[in-house]
């Protein structure tokens, strides 16, 4: 599966337009700290209409979704949290399994009196998204999952053998000391190696997220997200065995220079109604590398 990423890292990619820039959310959005499941999440909310929840992953925060949110807010209630221990959310010591973080998100929906929502996720957000859809299938109407596998599902055991994924097991006190004060260097590795062209992720974007990940406890808690993968694999297998494949429509979006169409192959292990989308001229960082194509795929799916 990660042969796509290996090719992207090694190939010389023709220059593409530099889309990446951290945009502000429209003025119609408000932000608040919301109590949920024993912690507090930083949540952006805007608009009216059918609800959609947007979940980010590692190397980003909910800020990544601003261009998509600006489009969706015209006819949706858009809900964008920072995940537990990430961005501007609180940093609890525990609770980083994706099954537990799904409860965080349900708590946000409950507090906002949102009974049902569409779901759009990327990277680790996919993992929280599956746990959310599998545990609360009546609450999620459709799911667009973008460019990351699910622990314990499908080809996971082979995927995690990729040399590109050494960071899955990079954590601990000494590792944190190595990264402290060097967060930008650490994050540059991800943006450079997992993109189609590192130039597509500009200096402003890199500085923005490096500052957020340099906040107290931020990198420790990011490592905790990865440290929970073993339990996530156990949980996902149990969720699938108990509930079977989820029935809601799913859009499996792969970046052309990353998972590509293989994203759908992974999601078909857990979902029975899977459509395929490809973000062209992009590596893993779809909202930084090709937001117009990503927005088009997601909005067309949500409008069906």
N, C-alpha and C positions, 0 to 999 in steps of 0.2 A: 504494500500500500504506500509506504513512504518512499518508494522508488521515484514518485513524482517530486517529492521534496529534494531528494538527492540530486535529481537532474536539475532542479531549479537552482540549487546551491552551486552546482558545477558549471552550468551553462552561462554563456555570455548572452544576456537578453537584450534585444533592441530596446532603446530608450522609449519610454512611454510617458505621457503627460504626468507631471508631479501633482497629483490630486491632494496629497496629504497636507492637511492643515487642521489644527484643532479649532473647530467652530463652536461658537456659543449656541446654547439652546434659544429658541424664540422667546420673546418676552412674555408670551402667554403661559409659559411653564413656571411653576413654582417648585421650590425644593424644601424638603423637611426631613428631619430625623424621625424615623418611625420605629416604635417598639414592636418587636416581633420575636417570638421563640427564644426569649432570654437574651436578646441583643438589640442593637439599634442599627438600622440600615439608613443610609443616605439615599433618598428617593427623589427623582424628578418626575413631576406629573403635569400634564397639560392636555387641553383639548376636551372634546365631547364626542360621544358616540360609542360604538363597540370598542371594548378595551383590547389593548395589545401590550404585552410585557416584553421588554427587550433586555436580554442578559448578556453581559460581556464575559471575557475570559482573562487569562494571564497576559501581561504586557500592555493591557488597556484598562480602562474603567468604563463606567457608563457613558463617559464623555465621547467614546467612539461612535455612539449612535446618533449624535446631534444632526447630521445631514439627513438620515432616515427619519428621525423624529420630526424634523421640520416639514417633511412631506406628509407623514401619517397624521400629524396633529390636525390637519384640515378636516378630517372626518372620523377621527378615532380619539378615544381617551388613551393617551400614551403614558406608560408607567416604566420608568427606567431606574432600577436600583443599582447601587454598587454592592457587589456580593459581600458577604460576611468577611471581615478582615481585610477588605480591599478598598481602594479609593478613599472616600471620606466616611465610610461606614466604621462602626466601632470594631475593636480588635479583641474579641473574646479569646480565651486560652484554648477552647475546645469547640467542637461542633462542625468540623470541616468536611465531614462526609457529605456527599452530594444529596443523599437521601434526607439528611437533616436540613441542608440548605434549601431543599424544596419546601420544607415546612416554613422556613423563613419567608419565602416568596408567597406562600398561601396566606401567611399572617399579614403581609402587606396588602394582598387583595382583599382580605376580610376587613382590614381597617379602612380601606377605601370603598367598602361595600360593592366590590366587583365580584359577581358570582361566576362569570365566565370570561375568558380572555383568549385571544390568539397569542402565540408565543414565537419569538424570534431569538435565536441564540447563536453564540460563536464560541469556539474553543471550550474552555472549562464550563462556560455557560451551557453548552450542549449536554454536559454531564448532569448539571442541575436540572436542565430542561427535561431530560428523559425521566429522572427520578420524580419530577413534578407531574409529567403526563402519565406515568405509570401508577403513581399513588393516587392521583386525583383526576382520573380520565374525564369525569363529568365537568370539570372546571376548565379544561383546555380544549378549545374548539378546533384549532389547527396549529401546526408546528413547523416552522422553517428552521432547520438545523444546519449550521455552516462550518464546515472544514475542521472537524476534529472527531476522533472515534470515541466509543463508550467503553469504559473499563469493564473487562470480563466478557465482552460481547464480540461476536464475529472473529475477526482476525487479530484481536487485541494482543494475544500472546506473541505473535510474530511482529506486530507493529512496534511493540515496546523494545524489541531487540535492535531497532535502528540505532546506529551511532549518533544520529541527530538528537536522540531523546535521552542522552545521559543525564539531563537535568531532572528527570523524573525521580532520581535517587540522590540528588544533590541537596542535602539538607543536614542540619545539625549545628551545634554551637561553633565549631571551627569554620564550617562553610559560611555561616553568617558573619563571622569576623572577616573572612576573606572578601565578602561582598560589601560590607559596611563601608560607606564612603566611596564605593566604586559601583554603585547601582547603575550608573549610565553605561559603564563598560560591560556589565553583565547583560543589561537589556539590549545593548547594541548587537550582541551576538545573536539574539533571537530575531531582531528586525532585519539584520543583514543576511543571515543564513536561511531564514524561512520566507523571505520575500522573493518575488520574481526579479526585482531590481532594487537594491538598497537605496538608490537615489529616490525611489518613490515614497520613502518615508523621510520627511524633511526634518530640518534641525529643530524647528519649533515643536513639532510633534514629539520628537525624542526628548527634548528638554522638559516638556510638559509632563510626560509620564514618568520620566526618571525622577522628577521632583516628588511626585506622588508616591512612588515606590521607595523613596528615601525617607519618608515619614516614619516616626517611631513605630516599630512592630510590623511595618508593612511587608518587608521582605520575609520576615519570619512567618507571617501568616500566609504569604504566597507559597512558601515552602510547605506549609501545612496542607494547602490545597492538594499538592502533589503527594504528600505523605499519606493522604487518605485513599489513594487510588486502590490499594490492595483491598481495603474494606469496601470501597465502591464496587469493585469487581464482584465481591461476594454478594453485596446488596442487589446489584443489577441482575445477576443470575437468579436470585430468589424472586425478585419482582417479575421477571419474565416467566419463571416457572409457575408462579402463583396466578398471574393475571393474563398470561399469553401476550400475543402481540397487541399493541395499541391500535385502535381502529380509526382514529382521527386522521384526516389528510395530513401528510408529511411532505415537505419539500426538502430534499437532501441537496444542499448547495456545496459544491466543491470548487475550490479555486483551480484554474487551469494548470498552474505550476505547482500545485500541492496535491490534494486528494482527487480532484477532478471527478469523473463519474464514479470512482470508487467509493465516494461518500454514500451514494445510494446503496451500494452493495452492503455496506456496514449497517445502515439503518433498516434494511429489509429483514435483518435478524430480529428486530424488535417491533416493526411496524408493518401492517398489511397493505397500506395504501400510500405508496411512496412515489413521488415524482422527482425528476432529476433537473437540477439547474447547475450551470457552469459559469463562473465569473472569469471572463477572458482576461489575458494579460495581467494576471495577478497571482501572487503567492498567497500565503496564509492570511496576510493582513488585508482582508478584502475591503474594509471601510477606509483604509488609508491608501490602498493601491488602486482600487477601481470602484469608488462609491457609486458613480452613476449606474454601472451595470448591476451592482448589488441591490441598489434601491429598486431598479426596474424589476428584477427577479422577485424580490420580496413583495413589493406592492401589487404586482400582477397576481401572485399567489394568494395574498390576503383578500383580493377583490373578488375571488371566485365564489 
